Amino acid sequence: MLDTLIKVFIEDAMDNGSGVSVEIQVRDYGITIKPEGYESNDGGEPIMIMASDGKPQLLVWDDINKHHYTKVGMEGAKIERRKKRTTETTEVD
């Protein structure tokens, strides 16, 4: 059974010296993320990455007063979906 806790401090990108402490829990069923002072409506971690039908999903409880989470599918981020970029040059007279 996989159960690893990682504690990190993430510095604020806009202000040196401030930031947020975060607990990252790696488990068999997914990865949970809990910034200090934030939680889901049931007291759990407000961010989870898990697999469903073999596809990664991101679950976010963005309001502590709501039972439901926001689910973000990752299919649009698959590498093979990337469109080829073309470089076109236009001649100017």
PyMOL Python script that loads the backbone (N, CA, C, O; Angstrom):
from pymol import cmd

cmd.read_pdbstr("""\
ATOM      1  N   MET A   1       0.842  -1.182   0.000  1.00  0.00           N
ATOM      2  CA  MET A   1       0.000   0.000   0.000  1.00  0.00           C
ATOM      3  C   MET A   1       0.883   1.240   0.000  1.00  0.00           C
ATOM      4  O   MET A   1       1.719   1.426   0.884  1.00  0.00           O
ATOM      5  N   LEU A   2       0.686   2.068  -0.989  1.00  0.00           N
ATOM      6  CA  LEU A   2       1.461   3.290  -1.140  1.00  0.00           C
ATOM      7  C   LEU A   2       0.837   4.408  -0.316  1.00  0.00           C
ATOM      8  O   LEU A   2      -0.359   4.668  -0.441  1.00  0.00           O
ATOM      9  N   ASP A   3       1.617   5.066   0.514  1.00  0.00           N
ATOM     10  CA  ASP A   3       1.138   6.193   1.315  1.00  0.00           C
ATOM     11  C   ASP A   3       2.348   7.025   1.742  1.00  0.00           C
ATOM     12  O   ASP A   3       2.985   6.738   2.755  1.00  0.00           O
ATOM     13  N   THR A   4       2.650   8.048   0.963  1.00  0.00           N
ATOM     14  CA  THR A   4       3.813   8.880   1.205  1.00  0.00           C
ATOM     15  C   THR A   4       3.380  10.334   1.367  1.00  0.00           C
ATOM     16  O   THR A   4       2.628  10.857   0.544  1.00  0.00           O
ATOM     17  N   LEU A   5       3.850  10.982   2.421  1.00  0.00           N
ATOM     18  CA  LEU A   5       3.529  12.381   2.666  1.00  0.00           C
ATOM     19  C   LEU A   5       4.754  13.231   2.374  1.00  0.00           C
ATOM     20  O   LEU A   5       5.860  12.938   2.828  1.00  0.00           O
ATOM     21  N   ILE A   6       4.531  14.287   1.606  1.00  0.00           N
ATOM     22  CA  ILE A   6       5.597  15.232   1.275  1.00  0.00           C
ATOM     23  C   ILE A   6       5.117  16.614   1.714  1.00  0.00           C
ATOM     24  O   ILE A   6       4.025  17.042   1.341  1.00  0.00           O
ATOM     25  N   LYS A   7       5.927  17.305   2.501  1.00  0.00           N
ATOM     26  CA  LYS A   7       5.594  18.661   2.931  1.00  0.00           C
ATOM     27  C   LYS A   7       6.550  19.625   2.241  1.00  0.00           C
ATOM     28  O   LYS A   7       7.767  19.446   2.276  1.00  0.00           O
ATOM     29  N   VAL A   8       5.979  20.649   1.612  1.00  0.00           N
ATOM     30  CA  VAL A   8       6.795  21.624   0.891  1.00  0.00           C
ATOM     31  C   VAL A   8       6.306  23.036   1.198  1.00  0.00           C
ATOM     32  O   VAL A   8       5.175  23.239   1.638  1.00  0.00           O
ATOM     33  N   PHE A   9       7.175  23.991   0.960  1.00  0.00           N
ATOM     34  CA  PHE A   9       6.807  25.396   1.033  1.00  0.00           C
ATOM     35  C   PHE A   9       6.968  25.958  -0.362  1.00  0.00           C
ATOM     36  O   PHE A   9       8.041  25.863  -0.957  1.00  0.00           O
ATOM     37  N   ILE A  10       5.896  26.547  -0.888  1.00  0.00           N
ATOM     38  CA  ILE A  10       5.929  27.130  -2.230  1.00  0.00           C
ATOM     39  C   ILE A  10       6.015  28.643  -2.086  1.00  0.00           C
ATOM     40  O   ILE A  10       5.117  29.279  -1.534  1.00  0.00           O
ATOM     41  N   GLU A  11       7.101  29.206  -2.587  1.00  0.00           N
ATOM     42  CA  GLU A  11       7.268  30.655  -2.514  1.00  0.00           C
ATOM     43  C   GLU A  11       6.313  31.336  -3.471  1.00  0.00           C
ATOM     44  O   GLU A  11       6.010  30.823  -4.548  1.00  0.00           O
ATOM     45  N   ASP A  12       5.845  32.503  -3.058  1.00  0.00           N
ATOM     46  CA  ASP A  12       4.943  33.293  -3.884  1.00  0.00           C
ATOM     47  C   ASP A  12       5.695  33.777  -5.119  1.00  0.00           C
ATOM     48  O   ASP A  12       6.795  34.316  -4.998  1.00  0.00           O
ATOM     49  N   ALA A  13       5.129  33.598  -6.284  1.00  0.00           N
ATOM     50  CA  ALA A  13       5.788  33.981  -7.533  1.00  0.00           C
ATOM     51  C   ALA A  13       5.933  35.493  -7.679  1.00  0.00           C
ATOM     52  O   ALA A  13       6.793  35.964  -8.424  1.00  0.00           O
ATOM     53  N   MET A  14       5.106  36.250  -6.981  1.00  0.00           N
ATOM     54  CA  MET A  14       5.127  37.702  -7.128  1.00  0.00           C
ATOM     55  C   MET A  14       5.807  38.424  -5.966  1.00  0.00           C
ATOM     56  O   MET A  14       6.135  39.605  -6.078  1.00  0.00           O
ATOM     57  N   ASP A  15       6.020  37.721  -4.848  1.00  0.00           N
ATOM     58  CA  ASP A  15       6.519  38.400  -3.658  1.00  0.00           C
ATOM     59  C   ASP A  15       7.495  37.491  -2.925  1.00  0.00           C
ATOM     60  O   ASP A  15       7.070  36.524  -2.294  1.00  0.00           O
ATOM     61  N   ASN A  16       8.765  37.772  -2.991  1.00  0.00           N
ATOM     62  CA  ASN A  16       9.745  36.956  -2.272  1.00  0.00           C
ATOM     63  C   ASN A  16       9.502  37.038  -0.775  1.00  0.00           C
ATOM     64  O   ASN A  16       9.225  38.114  -0.245  1.00  0.00           O
ATOM     65  N   GLY A  17       9.602  35.925  -0.103  1.00  0.00           N
ATOM     66  CA  GLY A  17       9.427  35.889   1.340  1.00  0.00           C
ATOM     67  C   GLY A  17       8.094  35.347   1.785  1.00  0.00           C
ATOM     68  O   GLY A  17       7.994  34.803   2.885  1.00  0.00           O
ATOM     69  N   SER A  18       7.063  35.476   0.973  1.00  0.00           N
ATOM     70  CA  SER A  18       5.777  34.901   1.362  1.00  0.00           C
ATOM     71  C   SER A  18       5.530  33.645   0.526  1.00  0.00           C
ATOM     72  O   SER A  18       6.274  33.353  -0.410  1.00  0.00           O
ATOM     73  N   GLY A  19       4.500  32.923   0.870  1.00  0.00           N
ATOM     74  CA  GLY A  19       4.180  31.707   0.140  1.00  0.00           C
ATOM     75  C   GLY A  19       3.193  30.879   0.927  1.00  0.00           C
ATOM     76  O   GLY A  19       2.491  31.398   1.794  1.00  0.00           O
ATOM     77  N   VAL A  20       3.136  29.594   0.631  1.00  0.00           N
ATOM     78  CA  VAL A  20       2.179  28.709   1.290  1.00  0.00           C
ATOM     79  C   VAL A  20       2.805  27.341   1.532  1.00  0.00           C
ATOM     80  O   VAL A  20       3.515  26.808   0.679  1.00  0.00           O
ATOM     81  N   SER A  21       2.529  26.780   2.711  1.00  0.00           N
ATOM     82  CA  SER A  21       2.948  25.410   3.015  1.00  0.00           C
ATOM     83  C   SER A  21       1.909  24.453   2.439  1.00  0.00           C
ATOM     84  O   SER A  21       0.707  24.700   2.529  1.00  0.00           O
ATOM     85  N   VAL A  22       2.379  23.372   1.855  1.00  0.00           N
ATOM     86  CA  VAL A  22       1.499  22.425   1.177  1.00  0.00           C
ATOM     87  C   VAL A  22       1.875  21.006   1.580  1.00  0.00           C
ATOM     88  O   VAL A  22       3.054  20.657   1.640  1.00  0.00           O
ATOM     89  N   GLU A  23       0.855  20.189   1.857  1.00  0.00           N
ATOM     90  CA  GLU A  23       1.062  18.756   2.076  1.00  0.00           C
ATOM     91  C   GLU A  23       0.601  18.018   0.822  1.00  0.00           C
ATOM     92  O   GLU A  23      -0.517  18.218   0.349  1.00  0.00           O
ATOM     93  N   ILE A  24       1.469  17.170   0.292  1.00  0.00           N
ATOM     94  CA  ILE A  24       1.165  16.350  -0.871  1.00  0.00           C
ATOM     95  C   ILE A  24       1.186  14.904  -0.415  1.00  0.00           C
ATOM     96  O   ILE A  24       2.198  14.424   0.096  1.00  0.00           O
ATOM     97  N   GLN A  25       0.091  14.219  -0.596  1.00  0.00           N
ATOM     98  CA  GLN A  25      -0.025  12.827  -0.161  1.00  0.00           C
ATOM     99  C   GLN A  25      -0.117  11.943  -1.408  1.00  0.00           C
ATOM    100  O   GLN A  25      -1.021  12.109  -2.227  1.00  0.00           O
ATOM    101  N   VAL A  26       0.814  11.014  -1.545  1.00  0.00           N
ATOM    102  CA  VAL A  26       0.818  10.075  -2.669  1.00  0.00           C
ATOM    103  C   VAL A  26       0.257   8.758  -2.158  1.00  0.00           C
ATOM    104  O   VAL A  26       0.817   8.139  -1.253  1.00  0.00           O
ATOM    105  N   ARG A  27      -0.854   8.340  -2.747  1.00  0.00           N
ATOM    106  CA  ARG A  27      -1.528   7.121  -2.309  1.00  0.00           C
ATOM    107  C   ARG A  27      -1.780   6.216  -3.505  1.00  0.00           C
ATOM    108  O   ARG A  27      -1.587   6.619  -4.652  1.00  0.00           O
ATOM    109  N   ASP A  28      -2.216   4.986  -3.229  1.00  0.00           N
ATOM    110  CA  ASP A  28      -2.518   4.043  -4.309  1.00  0.00           C
ATOM    111  C   ASP A  28      -3.568   4.586  -5.269  1.00  0.00           C
ATOM    112  O   ASP A  28      -3.479   4.345  -6.473  1.00  0.00           O
ATOM    113  N   TYR A  29      -4.544   5.301  -4.769  1.00  0.00           N
ATOM    114  CA  TYR A  29      -5.680   5.741  -5.583  1.00  0.00           C
ATOM    115  C   TYR A  29      -5.499   7.141  -6.182  1.00  0.00           C
ATOM    116  O   TYR A  29      -6.345   7.590  -6.956  1.00  0.00           O
ATOM    117  N   GLY A  30      -4.414   7.830  -5.837  1.00  0.00           N
ATOM    118  CA  GLY A  30      -4.196   9.145  -6.416  1.00  0.00           C
ATOM    119  C   GLY A  30      -3.264  10.005  -5.581  1.00  0.00           C
ATOM    120  O   GLY A  30      -2.647   9.540  -4.623  1.00  0.00           O
ATOM    121  N   ILE A  31      -3.178  11.247  -5.962  1.00  0.00           N
ATOM    122  CA  ILE A  31      -2.342  12.225  -5.278  1.00  0.00           C
ATOM    123  C   ILE A  31      -3.260  13.323  -4.760  1.00  0.00           C
ATOM    124  O   ILE A  31      -4.062  13.876  -5.513  1.00  0.00           O
ATOM    125  N   THR A  32      -3.140  13.641  -3.458  1.00  0.00           N
ATOM    126  CA  THR A  32      -3.938  14.714  -2.898  1.00  0.00           C
ATOM    127  C   THR A  32      -3.027  15.864  -2.499  1.00  0.00           C
ATOM    128  O   THR A  32      -1.871  15.665  -2.125  1.00  0.00           O
ATOM    129  N   ILE A  33      -3.572  17.069  -2.586  1.00  0.00           N
ATOM    130  CA  ILE A  33      -2.809  18.271  -2.292  1.00  0.00           C
ATOM    131  C   ILE A  33      -3.626  19.122  -1.329  1.00  0.00           C
ATOM    132  O   ILE A  33      -4.802  19.397  -1.571  1.00  0.00           O
ATOM    133  N   LYS A  34      -2.986  19.542  -0.224  1.00  0.00           N
ATOM    134  CA  LYS A  34      -3.689  20.326   0.786  1.00  0.00           C
ATOM    135  C   LYS A  34      -2.829  21.518   1.212  1.00  0.00           C
ATOM    136  O   LYS A  34      -1.940  21.383   2.053  1.00  0.00           O
ATOM    137  N   PRO A  35      -3.105  22.699   0.618  1.00  0.00           N
ATOM    138  CA  PRO A  35      -2.421  23.895   1.079  1.00  0.00           C
ATOM    139  C   PRO A  35      -2.855  24.216   2.514  1.00  0.00           C
ATOM    140  O   PRO A  35      -4.014  24.015   2.877  1.00  0.00           O
ATOM    141  N   GLU A  36      -1.924  24.712   3.316  1.00  0.00           N
ATOM    142  CA  GLU A  36      -2.232  25.035   4.708  1.00  0.00           C
ATOM    143  C   GLU A  36      -3.368  26.055   4.773  1.00  0.00           C
ATOM    144  O   GLU A  36      -3.323  27.096   4.117  1.00  0.00           O
ATOM    145  N   GLY A  37      -4.385  25.740   5.574  1.00  0.00           N
ATOM    146  CA  GLY A  37      -5.516  26.639   5.744  1.00  0.00           C
ATOM    147  C   GLY A  37      -6.647  26.412   4.763  1.00  0.00           C
ATOM    148  O   GLY A  37      -7.627  27.156   4.777  1.00  0.00           O
ATOM    149  N   TYR A  38      -6.538  25.392   3.901  1.00  0.00           N
ATOM    150  CA  TYR A  38      -7.565  25.092   2.908  1.00  0.00           C
ATOM    151  C   TYR A  38      -7.964  23.629   3.030  1.00  0.00           C
ATOM    152  O   TYR A  38      -7.126  22.777   3.324  1.00  0.00           O
ATOM    153  N   GLU A  39      -9.254  23.332   2.803  1.00  0.00           N
ATOM    154  CA  GLU A  39      -9.703  21.941   2.797  1.00  0.00           C
ATOM    155  C   GLU A  39     -11.024  21.832   2.055  1.00  0.00           C
ATOM    156  O   GLU A  39     -11.665  22.838   1.750  1.00  0.00           O
ATOM    157  N   SER A  40     -11.423  20.599   1.768  1.00  0.00           N
ATOM    158  CA  SER A  40     -12.714  20.367   1.121  1.00  0.00           C
ATOM    159  C   SER A  40     -13.814  20.471   2.164  1.00  0.00           C
ATOM    160  O   SER A  40     -13.536  20.666   3.347  1.00  0.00           O
ATOM    161  N   ASN A  41     -15.055  20.343   1.733  1.00  0.00           N
ATOM    162  CA  ASN A  41     -16.174  20.523   2.662  1.00  0.00           C
ATOM    163  C   ASN A  41     -16.209  19.472   3.766  1.00  0.00           C
ATOM    164  O   ASN A  41     -16.814  19.711   4.811  1.00  0.00           O
ATOM    165  N   ASP A  42     -15.580  18.318   3.566  1.00  0.00           N
ATOM    166  CA  ASP A  42     -15.576  17.276   4.600  1.00  0.00           C
ATOM    167  C   ASP A  42     -14.272  17.247   5.401  1.00  0.00           C
ATOM    168  O   ASP A  42     -14.021  16.305   6.153  1.00  0.00           O
ATOM    169  N   GLY A  43     -13.452  18.273   5.238  1.00  0.00           N
ATOM    170  CA  GLY A  43     -12.209  18.362   5.991  1.00  0.00           C
ATOM    171  C   GLY A  43     -11.019  17.717   5.304  1.00  0.00           C
ATOM    172  O   GLY A  43      -9.921  17.692   5.860  1.00  0.00           O
ATOM    173  N   GLY A  44     -11.221  17.202   4.116  1.00  0.00           N
ATOM    174  CA  GLY A  44     -10.138  16.546   3.390  1.00  0.00           C
ATOM    175  C   GLY A  44      -9.359  17.514   2.515  1.00  0.00           C
ATOM    176  O   GLY A  44      -9.508  18.733   2.610  1.00  0.00           O
ATOM    177  N   GLU A  45      -8.535  16.946   1.674  1.00  0.00           N
ATOM    178  CA  GLU A  45      -7.700  17.726   0.779  1.00  0.00           C
ATOM    179  C   GLU A  45      -8.562  18.320  -0.339  1.00  0.00           C
ATOM    180  O   GLU A  45      -9.420  17.626  -0.885  1.00  0.00           O
ATOM    181  N   PRO A  46      -8.347  19.599  -0.688  1.00  0.00           N
ATOM    182  CA  PRO A  46      -9.186  20.230  -1.693  1.00  0.00           C
ATOM    183  C   PRO A  46      -8.772  19.966  -3.141  1.00  0.00           C
ATOM    184  O   PRO A  46      -9.465  20.390  -4.066  1.00  0.00           O
ATOM    185  N   ILE A  47      -7.654  19.273  -3.347  1.00  0.00           N
ATOM    186  CA  ILE A  47      -7.186  18.989  -4.711  1.00  0.00           C
ATOM    187  C   ILE A  47      -6.789  17.521  -4.791  1.00  0.00           C
ATOM    188  O   ILE A  47      -6.087  17.011  -3.919  1.00  0.00           O
ATOM    189  N   MET A  48      -7.247  16.844  -5.849  1.00  0.00           N
ATOM    190  CA  MET A  48      -6.889  15.435  -6.032  1.00  0.00           C
ATOM    191  C   MET A  48      -6.646  15.154  -7.511  1.00  0.00           C
ATOM    192  O   MET A  48      -7.372  15.639  -8.379  1.00  0.00           O
ATOM    193  N   ILE A  49      -5.618  14.368  -7.776  1.00  0.00           N
ATOM    194  CA  ILE A  49      -5.360  13.853  -9.119  1.00  0.00           C
ATOM    195  C   ILE A  49      -5.548  12.351  -9.031  1.00  0.00           C
ATOM    196  O   ILE A  49      -4.918  11.688  -8.206  1.00  0.00           O
ATOM    197  N   MET A  50      -6.417  11.809  -9.884  1.00  0.00           N
ATOM    198  CA  MET A  50      -6.709  10.376  -9.842  1.00  0.00           C
ATOM    199  C   MET A  50      -6.930   9.856 -11.253  1.00  0.00           C
ATOM    200  O   MET A  50      -7.011  10.629 -12.208  1.00  0.00           O
ATOM    201  N   ALA A  51      -7.025   8.552 -11.372  1.00  0.00           N
ATOM    202  CA  ALA A  51      -7.317   7.931 -12.661  1.00  0.00           C
ATOM    203  C   ALA A  51      -8.743   7.410 -12.640  1.00  0.00           C
ATOM    204  O   ALA A  51      -9.202   6.854 -11.642  1.00  0.00           O
ATOM    205  N   SER A  52      -9.439   7.597 -13.759  1.00  0.00           N
ATOM    206  CA  SER A  52     -10.785   7.075 -13.926  1.00  0.00           C
ATOM    207  C   SER A  52     -10.891   6.538 -15.341  1.00  0.00           C
ATOM    208  O   SER A  52     -10.708   7.286 -16.301  1.00  0.00           O
ATOM    209  N   ASP A  53     -11.181   5.268 -15.483  1.00  0.00           N
ATOM    210  CA  ASP A  53     -11.205   4.608 -16.796  1.00  0.00           C
ATOM    211  C   ASP A  53      -9.869   4.747 -17.516  1.00  0.00           C
ATOM    212  O   ASP A  53      -9.827   4.878 -18.739  1.00  0.00           O
ATOM    213  N   GLY A  54      -8.777   4.718 -16.753  1.00  0.00           N
ATOM    214  CA  GLY A  54      -7.445   4.793 -17.338  1.00  0.00           C
ATOM    215  C   GLY A  54      -7.025   6.183 -17.772  1.00  0.00           C
ATOM    216  O   GLY A  54      -6.011   6.341 -18.452  1.00  0.00           O
ATOM    217  N   LYS A  55      -7.798   7.202 -17.384  1.00  0.00           N
ATOM    218  CA  LYS A  55      -7.489   8.570 -17.790  1.00  0.00           C
ATOM    219  C   LYS A  55      -7.321   9.441 -16.547  1.00  0.00           C
ATOM    220  O   LYS A  55      -8.096   9.322 -15.598  1.00  0.00           O
ATOM    221  N   PRO A  56      -6.303  10.325 -16.547  1.00  0.00           N
ATOM    222  CA  PRO A  56      -6.116  11.198 -15.386  1.00  0.00           C
ATOM    223  C   PRO A  56      -7.211  12.253 -15.306  1.00  0.00           C
ATOM    224  O   PRO A  56      -7.678  12.771 -16.321  1.00  0.00           O
ATOM    225  N   GLN A  57      -7.608  12.557 -14.071  1.00  0.00           N
ATOM    226  CA  GLN A  57      -8.584  13.603 -13.820  1.00  0.00           C
ATOM    227  C   GLN A  57      -8.123  14.444 -12.637  1.00  0.00           C
ATOM    228  O   GLN A  57      -7.463  13.940 -11.728  1.00  0.00           O
ATOM    229  N   LEU A  58      -8.467  15.706 -12.654  1.00  0.00           N
ATOM    230  CA  LEU A  58      -8.169  16.613 -11.570  1.00  0.00           C
ATOM    231  C   LEU A  58      -9.494  16.981 -10.912  1.00  0.00           C
ATOM    232  O   LEU A  58     -10.422  17.430 -11.586  1.00  0.00           O
ATOM    233  N   LEU A  59      -9.583  16.791  -9.591  1.00  0.00           N
ATOM    234  CA  LEU A  59     -10.779  17.160  -8.833  1.00  0.00           C
ATOM    235  C   LEU A  59     -10.403  18.306  -7.914  1.00  0.00           C
ATOM    236  O   LEU A  59      -9.395  18.237  -7.211  1.00  0.00           O
ATOM    237  N   VAL A  60     -11.210  19.362  -7.914  1.00  0.00           N
ATOM    238  CA  VAL A  60     -10.934  20.532  -7.100  1.00  0.00           C
ATOM    239  C   VAL A  60     -12.196  20.930  -6.340  1.00  0.00           C
ATOM    240  O   VAL A  60     -13.245  21.172  -6.937  1.00  0.00           O
ATOM    241  N   TRP A  61     -12.077  20.994  -5.008  1.00  0.00           N
ATOM    242  CA  TRP A  61     -13.143  21.524  -4.165  1.00  0.00           C
ATOM    243  C   TRP A  61     -12.787  22.986  -3.935  1.00  0.00           C
ATOM    244  O   TRP A  61     -12.005  23.302  -3.039  1.00  0.00           O
ATOM    245  N   ASP A  62     -13.359  23.886  -4.744  1.00  0.00           N
ATOM    246  CA  ASP A  62     -12.974  25.294  -4.679  1.00  0.00           C
ATOM    247  C   ASP A  62     -13.850  26.122  -3.743  1.00  0.00           C
ATOM    248  O   ASP A  62     -13.626  27.323  -3.590  1.00  0.00           O
ATOM    249  N   ASP A  63     -14.846  25.492  -3.114  1.00  0.00           N
ATOM    250  CA  ASP A  63     -15.703  26.187  -2.156  1.00  0.00           C
ATOM    251  C   ASP A  63     -15.978  25.248  -0.988  1.00  0.00           C
ATOM    252  O   ASP A  63     -16.632  24.219  -1.156  1.00  0.00           O
ATOM    253  N   ILE A  64     -15.483  25.597   0.188  1.00  0.00           N
ATOM    254  CA  ILE A  64     -15.593  24.728   1.365  1.00  0.00           C
ATOM    255  C   ILE A  64     -17.052  24.479   1.764  1.00  0.00           C
ATOM    256  O   ILE A  64     -17.347  23.509   2.462  1.00  0.00           O
ATOM    257  N   ASN A  65     -17.956  25.346   1.326  1.00  0.00           N
ATOM    258  CA  ASN A  65     -19.363  25.219   1.688  1.00  0.00           C
ATOM    259  C   ASN A  65     -20.186  24.394   0.706  1.00  0.00           C
ATOM    260  O   ASN A  65     -21.381  24.189   0.917  1.00  0.00           O
ATOM    261  N   LYS A  66     -19.561  23.923  -0.358  1.00  0.00           N
ATOM    262  CA  LYS A  66     -20.272  23.114  -1.348  1.00  0.00           C
ATOM    263  C   LYS A  66     -19.767  21.679  -1.306  1.00  0.00           C
ATOM    264  O   LYS A  66     -18.573  21.428  -1.144  1.00  0.00           O
ATOM    265  N   HIS A  67     -20.699  20.743  -1.456  1.00  0.00           N
ATOM    266  CA  HIS A  67     -20.357  19.323  -1.424  1.00  0.00           C
ATOM    267  C   HIS A  67     -19.683  18.884  -2.724  1.00  0.00           C
ATOM    268  O   HIS A  67     -18.831  17.995  -2.715  1.00  0.00           O
ATOM    269  N   HIS A  68     -20.057  19.492  -3.817  1.00  0.00           N
ATOM    270  CA  HIS A  68     -19.580  19.044  -5.123  1.00  0.00           C
ATOM    271  C   HIS A  68     -18.222  19.643  -5.475  1.00  0.00           C
ATOM    272  O   HIS A  68     -17.878  20.746  -5.050  1.00  0.00           O
ATOM    273  N   TYR A  69     -17.483  18.907  -6.240  1.00  0.00           N
ATOM    274  CA  TYR A  69     -16.179  19.335  -6.720  1.00  0.00           C
ATOM    275  C   TYR A  69     -16.263  19.650  -8.201  1.00  0.00           C
ATOM    276  O   TYR A  69     -17.229  19.292  -8.874  1.00  0.00           O
ATOM    277  N   THR A  70     -15.243  20.320  -8.696  1.00  0.00           N
ATOM    278  CA  THR A  70     -15.100  20.563 -10.128  1.00  0.00           C
ATOM    279  C   THR A  70     -14.157  19.500 -10.670  1.00  0.00           C
ATOM    280  O   THR A  70     -13.059  19.305 -10.150  1.00  0.00           O
ATOM    281  N   LYS A  71     -14.600  18.813 -11.726  1.00  0.00           N
ATOM    282  CA  LYS A  71     -13.769  17.765 -12.334  1.00  0.00           C
ATOM    283  C   LYS A  71     -13.201  18.290 -13.651  1.00  0.00           C
ATOM    284  O   LYS A  71     -13.932  18.798 -14.501  1.00  0.00           O
ATOM    285  N   VAL A  72     -11.891  18.157 -13.798  1.00  0.00           N
ATOM    286  CA  VAL A  72     -11.215  18.582 -15.018  1.00  0.00           C
ATOM    287  C   VAL A  72     -10.633  17.351 -15.678  1.00  0.00           C
ATOM    288  O   VAL A  72      -9.753  16.699 -15.116  1.00  0.00           O
ATOM    289  N   GLY A  73     -11.118  17.026 -16.869  1.00  0.00           N
ATOM    290  CA  GLY A  73     -10.554  15.931 -17.647  1.00  0.00           C
ATOM    291  C   GLY A  73      -9.266  16.384 -18.308  1.00  0.00           C
ATOM    292  O   GLY A  73      -9.100  17.566 -18.607  1.00  0.00           O
ATOM    293  N   MET A  74      -8.373  15.470 -18.530  1.00  0.00           N
ATOM    294  CA  MET A  74      -7.064  15.812 -19.070  1.00  0.00           C
ATOM    295  C   MET A  74      -6.884  15.409 -20.535  1.00  0.00           C
ATOM    296  O   MET A  74      -5.788  15.542 -21.079  1.00  0.00           O
ATOM    297  N   GLU A  75      -7.940  14.922 -21.174  1.00  0.00           N
ATOM    298  CA  GLU A  75      -7.810  14.426 -22.543  1.00  0.00           C
ATOM    299  C   GLU A  75      -7.295  15.490 -23.515  1.00  0.00           C
ATOM    300  O   GLU A  75      -6.559  15.169 -24.449  1.00  0.00           O
ATOM    301  N   GLY A  76      -7.670  16.735 -23.305  1.00  0.00           N
ATOM    302  CA  GLY A  76      -7.213  17.802 -24.189  1.00  0.00           C
ATOM    303  C   GLY A  76      -5.732  18.105 -24.056  1.00  0.00           C
ATOM    304  O   GLY A  76      -5.162  18.780 -24.913  1.00  0.00           O
ATOM    305  N   ALA A  77      -5.100  17.618 -22.996  1.00  0.00           N
ATOM    306  CA  ALA A  77      -3.675  17.875 -22.762  1.00  0.00           C
ATOM    307  C   ALA A  77      -2.783  16.728 -23.237  1.00  0.00           C
ATOM    308  O   ALA A  77      -1.567  16.772 -23.048  1.00  0.00           O
ATOM    309  N   LYS A  78      -3.377  15.699 -23.853  1.00  0.00           N
ATOM    310  CA  LYS A  78      -2.557  14.578 -24.330  1.00  0.00           C
ATOM    311  C   LYS A  78      -1.572  15.057 -25.391  1.00  0.00           C
ATOM    312  O   LYS A  78      -1.916  15.860 -26.259  1.00  0.00           O
ATOM    313  N   ILE A  79      -0.375  14.566 -25.311  1.00  0.00           N
ATOM    314  CA  ILE A  79       0.683  14.990 -26.223  1.00  0.00           C
ATOM    315  C   ILE A  79       0.311  14.736 -27.683  1.00  0.00           C
ATOM    316  O   ILE A  79       0.587  15.571 -28.545  1.00  0.00           O
ATOM    317  N   GLU A  80      -0.305  13.605 -27.965  1.00  0.00           N
ATOM    318  CA  GLU A  80      -0.629  13.303 -29.368  1.00  0.00           C
ATOM    319  C   GLU A  80      -1.709  14.210 -29.938  1.00  0.00           C
ATOM    320  O   GLU A  80      -1.936  14.197 -31.148  1.00  0.00           O
ATOM    321  N   ARG A  81      -2.376  14.992 -29.111  1.00  0.00           N
ATOM    322  CA  ARG A  81      -3.394  15.939 -29.590  1.00  0.00           C
ATOM    323  C   ARG A  81      -2.785  17.274 -30.020  1.00  0.00           C
ATOM    324  O   ARG A  81      -3.467  18.120 -30.598  1.00  0.00           O
ATOM    325  N   ARG A  82      -1.501  17.450 -29.733  1.00  0.00           N
ATOM    326  CA  ARG A  82      -0.858  18.720 -30.078  1.00  0.00           C
ATOM    327  C   ARG A  82      -0.893  18.930 -31.584  1.00  0.00           C
ATOM    328  O   ARG A  82      -0.548  18.038 -32.360  1.00  0.00           O
ATOM    329  N   LYS A  83      -1.310  20.104 -31.977  1.00  0.00           N
ATOM    330  CA  LYS A  83      -1.338  20.445 -33.392  1.00  0.00           C
ATOM    331  C   LYS A  83       0.065  20.839 -33.823  1.00  0.00           C
ATOM    332  O   LYS A  83       0.815  21.465 -33.074  1.00  0.00           O
ATOM    333  N   LYS A  84       0.399  20.461 -35.041  1.00  0.00           N
ATOM    334  CA  LYS A  84       1.710  20.830 -35.559  1.00  0.00           C
ATOM    335  C   LYS A  84       1.746  22.327 -35.794  1.00  0.00           C
ATOM    336  O   LYS A  84       0.817  22.919 -36.344  1.00  0.00           O
ATOM    337  N   ARG A  85       2.838  22.912 -35.363  1.00  0.00           N
ATOM    338  CA  ARG A  85       3.019  24.343 -35.574  1.00  0.00           C
ATOM    339  C   ARG A  85       3.771  24.548 -36.874  1.00  0.00           C
ATOM    340  O   ARG A  85       4.775  23.889 -37.145  1.00  0.00           O
ATOM    341  N   THR A  86       3.277  25.453 -37.655  1.00  0.00           N
ATOM    342  CA  THR A  86       3.958  25.742 -38.914  1.00  0.00           C
ATOM    343  C   THR A  86       4.500  27.156 -38.869  1.00  0.00           C
ATOM    344  O   THR A  86       3.881  28.059 -38.306  1.00  0.00           O
ATOM    345  N   THR A  87       5.637  27.330 -39.455  1.00  0.00           N
ATOM    346  CA  THR A  87       6.241  28.653 -39.546  1.00  0.00           C
ATOM    347  C   THR A  87       6.083  29.121 -40.981  1.00  0.00           C
ATOM    348  O   THR A  87       6.664  28.556 -41.907  1.00  0.00           O
ATOM    349  N   GLU A  88       5.299  30.144 -41.140  1.00  0.00           N
ATOM    350  CA  GLU A  88       5.083  30.675 -42.480  1.00  0.00           C
ATOM    351  C   GLU A  88       5.745  32.043 -42.562  1.00  0.00           C
ATOM    352  O   GLU A  88       5.680  32.843 -41.629  1.00  0.00           O
ATOM    353  N   THR A  89       6.365  32.283 -43.673  1.00  0.00           N
ATOM    354  CA  THR A  89       6.960  33.608 -43.885  1.00  0.00           C
ATOM    355  C   THR A  89       6.187  34.298 -44.990  1.00  0.00           C
ATOM    356  O   THR A  89       5.778  33.672 -45.968  1.00  0.00           O
ATOM    357  N   THR A  90       5.999  35.560 -44.825  1.00  0.00           N
ATOM    358  CA  THR A  90       5.296  36.359 -45.826  1.00  0.00           C
ATOM    359  C   THR A  90       6.272  37.383 -46.361  1.00  0.00           C
ATOM    360  O   THR A  90       6.922  38.111 -45.611  1.00  0.00           O
ATOM    361  N   GLU A  91       6.359  37.419 -47.694  1.00  0.00           N
ATOM    362  CA  GLU A  91       7.249  38.405 -48.305  1.00  0.00           C
ATOM    363  C   GLU A  91       6.519  39.729 -48.439  1.00  0.00           C
ATOM    364  O   GLU A  91       5.354  39.786 -48.833  1.00  0.00           O
ATOM    365  N   VAL A  92       7.225  40.778 -48.105  1.00  0.00           N
ATOM    366  CA  VAL A  92       6.663  42.115 -48.204  1.00  0.00           C
ATOM    367  C   VAL A  92       7.400  42.840 -49.309  1.00  0.00           C
ATOM    368  O   VAL A  92       8.630  42.863 -49.335  1.00  0.00           O
ATOM    369  N   ASP A  93       6.639  43.438 -50.232  1.00  0.00           N
ATOM    370  CA  ASP A  93       7.270  44.175 -51.336  1.00  0.00           C
ATOM    371  C   ASP A  93       7.599  45.583 -50.934  1.00  0.00           C
ATOM    372  O   ASP A  93       8.134  46.346 -51.739  1.00  0.00           O
TER     373      ASP A  93
END
""", "prot")
cmd.dss("prot")
cmd.show_as("cartoon", "prot")
cmd.util.cbc("prot")
cmd.orient("prot")
